[in-house]
């Protein structure tokens, strides 16, 4: 699935799952860490301002957010990151 338009056809959840599975399978800690860093900003962009402030202060909520970063509005905000990563490593 090398064509960028094909990635656009997938749901945000599918993109998240594929990107995270690929990163885990290849031991790509850099991508996983980048994802964790982006989640507070994605939460803010998705309208969860209080959640983003809490994430900046505490690591455990970030890990919880990581688990759920393929769901809902946050996944939608993170779509470009997933597409970029998958296209780069396809």
Secondary structure, 3 states (H helix, E strand, C coil): CCCHHHHHCCCHHHHHHHHHHHHHHCCCHHHHHHHHHHHHHHHHHCCCHHHHHHHHHCHHHHHHHHHHCCCHHHHHHHHHHHHHHHHHCC
